[in-house]
Amino acid sequence: MRIISKRRLQEFWRKYPFAEQPLLSWYETTKKANWESFLEVRETFRHADIYQDCVIFDIGGNKFRLITKIRYRVKKVFIRFVLTHSDYDKDLWKEDCKC
């Protein structure tokens, strides 16, 4: 999968250094994936969830949330938000996920 863009991950782990390793792990695993559906995402990341047009990943033992949009046909993962759990709970990201 092509991930757009790694820069959002880097910006987040500069602010939260303990997020770097789990985000890099997600990045490397996702880059090697060839997902064609959410079911395949779930085989790789069993705690991934869907909210409307977004796929949400638990990162770092549920400390962080990674909000993405995945376009399976063109093999692209668009990083929309990287959030702490408390920022995620504010639900401000949900507007971006509407179909």
N, C-alpha and C positions, 0 to 999 in steps of 0.2 A: 504494500500500500504506500502511496505517496502521502506524506504528512505535511499539511500546510497550516501553520508554519512552526518550526522548532523554536523560533524566537520567543513565542508566547510562553513556552515552557521555561526557557532560559531566564526570561524576565521574572517569572514567578519564583524560581529557585534562587535567584539573587536576593530576593526579599525574604524567602523562607529556605535557607540552605539545607535543612534536613529533608526537603522535598526533592532534592536533586537526584538521589539514587533511585527512588521509586519512579520518578518521571522518566529518567533515562531508561530504566528497565521497561516501562510501558512503551517508550519510543522505539527501542530496539526490537521488541516483540512485534509491535504493530507494523514496523517497516518490513519485516520478513513475512508478514501475513499476506494472504491472497483471498480475503473474505468476499463471499458473494451474497451473504445474508446476515441478519442479526443472529440467527442460530449459530452460525460459524463464529461470530464474535463471542458469543456466550460459551462456546467450547474452549476458547482461548482465555477469556476473562469471565469466570462464572458469576461475578457480582455485577456485571454490566447490566444497565437498565435502559429502557426506552422511555422518553417523554416526547410525545408528538414526533417532531422531525429530528430529534437529538438522541444521541447515544451517550449515556453518562457512565463514567468509570470511577470506581472507588480507588483512590491512590493512597499509598502509605498507610495501610491498615485502617482505612476509613477516616483518615485525618483530612484528606483533600478530595475534591471532586473535579474531574476533568469532563467538560461538556464539549461534545463534538457533533459534527454533522458528517455522516459517511455517505459517500456516493459510490455504491458498489460497482456499478457498471463501468465507471472510469477509474476505479481503484484509488480514490482519494479520501483522505480523512482531514476535515477542516477543524482545527482547534478553535472553538468559540470562546471558552472561558476556562481558566484554572482558578479554583476557588478554595478557600479554607472551608471547613464544614460550617462554621457560623455564617460566612457570607453566602454559601449555598442555601442555607435555611431561610434566607431573606427572600428567596424566589425571584429576584430581579432578573435573572437569566431566562426565565420562562418565556418572556415575550419574544425572544430571539428564536425560539424553537417551534413557533406556530407554523403549521403547514401552509 
